[in-house]
Amino acid sequence: MTHTVSFPALALALPALGLSCPALADQTGPKISASLERHWTSNALDSEFAIADWYTLLRGSLRQDVGDDEANAGIAAEFQLTRHDRIVIEDDRSIAVSAHAFRRISPGLELRGTLTYSAVSKGDHLEIGPVAIGTRALKQVAAAQAQAGIALDEATALVIDASNVFETTGRTHFEEGIIGPARLDPDVNKVRLAARVMRTIGPVAVGGSLSALFASVEKLGSPPVALSYALYGAQGQLEMRTEAGMTVGLALGAESLRGAHGIYSGIRPAWQVKAAMPLPRDFELRGSWFGRYETGDSDDPLASWLHRAEAELGWKVTERLALSAGVYREVKQNLLMENEERGSGFYAEASYAFSKPLSAVFRVDVTRTFKTILDIRERTTDVFLGLRAQI
C-alpha cells in the first residue's frame, strides 16, 4: 500500500490481494482526465461482413477523495461516447458513478466498501443473411463490494471479499421499427465470496485463495439464451521479485463449474503465469499465460473455457517518448455449443508526452478470429490517433 502500517504483512501483501487505498496527503482537488481519439477500422460491424468506417471516441473521468491515510472516502464518475461517421448503428454511450470508503480500524485491520452504478446504451446489429439490422438496448449495472484486510501476524495477511452485482437490460429496439421491441438479454444477479491469504518472506510472497460465484439468471427464451450457474475456485499463489528487477507471479489450482438443471458439471485445472523483466537500454519484456472458465464474455448460453497467452515489449526511448508492441493468441471453447473461437492479434503503440498534463498516442491493432462450427472468419484492423489530458 502507499501508506505506512505497523504490520509489514498488510503493507506488502494487501496490494497483491487487492485491498488498498490511495495516499491522500498531497491531494487538494479533484482529478480530471479526458481523451479524444480518432479511429479508422476495417470492420465496423465486428462481423465476417467487413465494412470500413471512421469513428470518434471521447472519454472523461473525475475523482474526488477526502480524508487521510487512516480514513477516507471518495466519489468518481466517468463517461464514454463513440460516434461513427457512417455505421451509426454501432454508436455507444455509457456513464458510471461510484462511491468508496476506507477505514483502518487498527494496525492489523482495514475495511473498504464500494458502491457503483453504470448505464450503457449499446448499439449493435442483427444479421439476417446479407442484411444487418441495427439494434439498441440499455444495460444497467448496480454493484456493492465489501473487503476486510486482516494481519494474522507480522508476515501474513488475509483479505475477505464479498460482492453483489445486479445486471438488467431493457428491451432491444430495432432500426426504424422493422421489428417490435423485444427482450433479448436476461436479468442477472451475481454473488461472489472470496478469501485470500498471503505470507511475505523477503522478496517472496506465497499464499492461496478460495472463491465462489453464484449467478442467478432470469429464464428468457426457449431454449434459454443464458443459464444460472455456480463457479468455485481454489488456487495456490507465488509472487517474487529478483534483485535485477524481474517480477514473476504464478497461480495454480482448479475451477469447478455447475450449470443449472444439471446441464453441465466439470472441474478443470486453472492457472496464470505472468512475468516482467527489465532489459538493457530501457527495454522491458512482459508476458502472461492463463487458463480459466469464461462466464462474462462468451457466446455460449453457459460459459466457455478460455486459455490465452500474450507478450509485450516496451521501450522508453526518452522521458517523453515511449514505444510498445505486443501479440496474443487465445482459444475459447464454448461448453454447450461445441464451437471453438480461435483468436490472435498484434498491436503497436507510440505515446509522446508534450507536457505533464497532455500526451498523444498513435496505435495500430490487428485481430483475427475464426469460429469453427459457424465457419465465420472476422478480420479487423483498427488505427487511431488520440490526445489525453490529466488535470
N, C-alpha and C positions, 0 to 999 in steps of 0.2 A: 504494500500500500504506500501511498505517497506521504502519509503521516507517520509519526513515531508512536509505537505502542510498547508496553512493558514486556510483553511476551514475544520473543523472536518468532514463534510459530505463527502468530497472526500476521506479523509484518512480512514474513517470507512466503507463507503458504496461501494466504487468502487471495492474492491476485490470481494465482493459478486456479483456485477453487471458484472464483467468480464473485466474491463479496468484497467490494472496495468502494471508496468514495474519493472525490477529488479534494486536493488541498485547496482551502478557501482563503488563506490569509491574504493573498495578493489580489483577490477578485474584488473589484469595486463596481462593476456594472454588468449588464447582460452581454453574453457572447452571441454575436450575429454572424452568420455565414451565408453566402449566396454563390450560385454558379449558373452560368449560361452557356449552353453547348449547342453547336450546330452540327447535325449528323447527316450523313448520306448512308443509306442502307440499300443493299441489293435485293432485300427480301422483306418488305414492309409488313406482309401478312404472316410471316413466320410459317410458311407452308411450302409444299412442293411446287406451288404456282408462284414463282419468284417475280415480284413487281418492285422495281426500284423507286425510291422516293427520298426526298429531303424531309427532315423534321427538326424541330427546335425543342430542347429540353431545358426547363427552368426549375431550379431547386432553391430552397431557402430554409433556414432554421434559426431559432432563437432559444437561448437557455439562460436562465437566471437562478443563481444559488445564493442562499443566505445562511449565516451561521459560521461555525468554525469546524476544526477537525474533530471535535468531540461530539458535536450535534449539528446537523444542518438539514436543510430542506431545499427543494427547488422545483421549478416548472420548466417545461420545454415544449416547443411547438415546431413543426416542420411541414412543408408542403412541396409538392412536385407537380408540374404541368408538362404535358407532352402535346405538341401540335404538329401534325403532318401537313405538308403542302398539298398533297393530292389525296392520299388514303386517310381521310379524316375519320373513318370508322374506327381506326386504331388509336385515336387520341385518348389519353388517360389523364385523370385528375385525382389527387389524393391529398389528405391532410391528416396529421396526427398530433395529439397533445398528450402530455404525460406529467405526472407529479411524483416526486420521490422524497423520502425522508430517511435520515441515517442517525443512529444514536449509539454511542459507546456507553454501555451500562456500567462496565467495569473494565480493568485492563485485560480481562480474559473473555469478555462477552460483547459482541457488536450485533446490532439489529438494523435491518434495512427493509423498507417497503416501497413498492412501486405500483402506481395505477396508470393505465394507458387506454387511450381510445383512438381509433383510426377509422377513416371512411375513404373508400376508393371507388371512383366511378370509372370502370374499366371498359374500354372499347375493344371489341373483338369481332369475330366473324364466324358464320356458319357456312361450310362448304357443301353445296348440293351439286354434284357433278362439277362442271367447269364454272359454276356461278358461286360467288361469295356474297352472302347477305350480312350486312353489318349488324352487330348486336351491342347492347349496352346494359350493364347491371351495376347496382350499388351494393358494395360489400362493406359491412361494418364489423369491427372487432373491438371488444372490450376485454381487458385483462387485468388481473391483480396478482401480485407476487410478493411473498414474504421470505426473508432469508435471516438466518441466525448463524453467526460465526463464533465458535467456542474454542478457546485454547485449552486443550486437555492437559498439556504440560508445556514446558518451555520450548519444545521442538515439534509439537503435534497440534494440528488444528482440524476442527470438524466444522463443516458447513451443512446446515439443514435447509432445504429449499422446497417451497410449496407454491404452486401457481394454479390459476384457473383462467381459461381463455374461452370466450364465447364468440362464435362467428355466425353472422346471419347475412344472407344475400337476398335481396328483393327480387321482384320479377324481372326477367330479362325482356328488354324491349327490342324489337326488330326494326331494321331500317325501313322508313317510310310506311310502317304499319303493315308490311306484307303478311306477317303472321302476328296474331294477337299476343299480348304479353303473357309470358309463362314462366313458372319457376323451374329453373334448370339446376340450381345448386341447393343442397340441403343445409339446414342449420346444424352447427357442430359445437359441442361443448367438450373441452379437453381439460382434464385434471392431471397435474403432474406432481409427483413426490420424488425427492432425491436426497441422498445423504452422501457426502464426500469427505474423506479423511486424508490428510497428507502429513507426512513426517519429514522434516528437513534435517539433513545431515550434511553440513558443509555446503558444497555446491550441488548436492543431490537431494531431490525430493521424491519420496516413494509413498504410495497410498493406494486407495481404491475407491470405488463408488458403486452405489446401488440406486436404481431408478425404476419408476413405474409410471406409465402414461395410459390413462383411460379416456377413450374418445367415444362419446355418445352421439351418434349421427342420426338425424331425422330420416325416416324412411320416405324416399321420394322416387317415384317411377317403378316400373315393373319390367325387367328386373331393376333393383335399386341402383342409382348412379353411384352410391357410396355406402360403405358398411361400417358399423361400430367395430371397435377392436380394443384389445389390451396389449400393451408393449412393455416388456420387462427387460432390464439390462443390468449386467454386472461386469465390472472391469477392474483390472489392476493397472496402476499407472506408475510411470517412472519419468522424471524430468531431471536433466543435468546440464550444467554449463562448464565448459573447459576453460583453462587459463587463456587459451588462444581466442576466446570469444565465441566458440561454437556452442550452439544450444541444440539439444536433442530431446524429443518427447516421444514416449511410447505408451500406448494403451492397448491391452489385450483382454478379451473377455468373450461374452456371449450375449445374444439377444433372443428373446422368445416372443413371438407374435401369435396372438389368437384372434381370429376373426369371429364375428357374430354368427350364431346358429351352427357353429362347428364347421364353417365353410373352409377354414384353413387353420392349421396349427403347425408351427415349425420353430425349431431352435437352430440358430446358425452362429458360427464364430464371428465376432465383431472386433475390429482393430482400427487403430490410427497410428501412423508413424509420421513424424514431422521433424524437420531439421533446418537450421540456418547456419551458414558458415561464412565468415568474412574472408575475402580473398585479397591478394596484393592489389595495389593501385586503386583502392576504394571500390572494389567489386564486392558483391555479396550474392551468394547462391542459396536459394531456399527451395524446399520441396516437401511434399506430403503424399501420403497414400492411405486410403481408408476404405473400409467395407462396413455397411450397416443397412438396416431397413430404412426405406424412404417412404414416409407416410404423407408428407406435405406436398411435394411436387411430383405427382405421379398420375398418369392417365388411367391407371388401374383402379377399379372400384375399392380395393382394399389397400394395397401398398405395392412397392417394388423393392427388389434387392439391388442395392447400388454399390459399386466399387469404382473408385476414381483415383487417378494419380495425376499429379501436376508438379511442374518445376518452373522456377522463375530466376532469372539472372538480372541483378540490378547494378547500376554503375553511377556513382555520384561524380560526375565529370568535374564540376566546380561547385562552389557554395550555392549557386543559383540554378545550375542545370543538372537534371537527373534523367537517366535513361533506364528503361527496363524492358524485358521481353520474357514471354512465358508460353508454355504449351500445356495441354491437358488431354487426357484420354479417360473416358468413362463408359461403363456398361450398366444399363438399368434394365433389370429383368422383371417384367410385370408378373405378379404372382398368379392372378386368376386368368388374365387374358392370354397368357403364354406368349406374349410379344416381347421382343428384346429391342431396346433402343441403344444404338452404339453411336457415341458422340466423340468428337475430337475438335480441338481448336488451337489457335495461336493468336497471340497479341503482341504488339509493340507499342511503347508509350514514351513520350518525351515531355517533361514538365520543366518550366522555366519560371523562376520567381523574379518578377520585376522589382518588387519591394516586399516588405513584410506582410502587408495585407492582400496583395494582388499577385496571382500567378496564372500562367497559361498552360494548357495541356493539349497535346496532339496525340491521338490514339487510333490504332487500327486493330479491329477484331475480325478474325475469320473463323467460322464454325461450320461443322458438317455433322449431320445427324441422319442415321438410317434406321427405320423402323421395320423390322424383319417381316412379321406376319402381314402387316398392312402394305409392305413394299413401298414405303414412302421415303424419299430422299430430300432432305432440306439442306440448302447451302446458303449461307448468309455472310456477307462482308459488310461491316459497319465501320465507317470512318468519321471521326468527329474532331472539331477544334473547340475548346472551351475556355472560359475565363472564370476564375474562382477568387472570391474575396472573403476575408475574415476580419471582423472588427472586434 
